[in-house]
């Protein structure tokens, strides 16, 4: 049913048309169902957008993803929080610490089951925990707060003691 009014026409029911040209603003109060390709030059949406596929670049203020999401390449500027675990799954998983103000840079790697702290700039391992539990310090260890050994200690080279030393029970084999 078509009815003419002073501002225009009112249509009640369905309209079938080969085309529609609207000059000026349009106010659609209800759902807009578009089948086929649609060019929208400037879209402002207040509310929730549901899409089965998104293609293109997006500038998102906040992206809330519920469920599993594959992100091929992620660059994060700022703080990252994780409520659960972070899993690094590759042949040699690593975390790189690159200082932008000082050298040296470090990385933590899992190489063949060994946990290694590596100095990237010096190309040297500094600390290792082997897969059998052996801990290797690959340079000097400074124990400024003291060093307490609760089991037997084996020294393969000389022991150099500067200052007073209390030895409660000493057994010396060889020349003294």
Order of alpha helices (4+ residues) and beta strands (2+ residues): beta-beta-beta-beta-beta-beta-beta
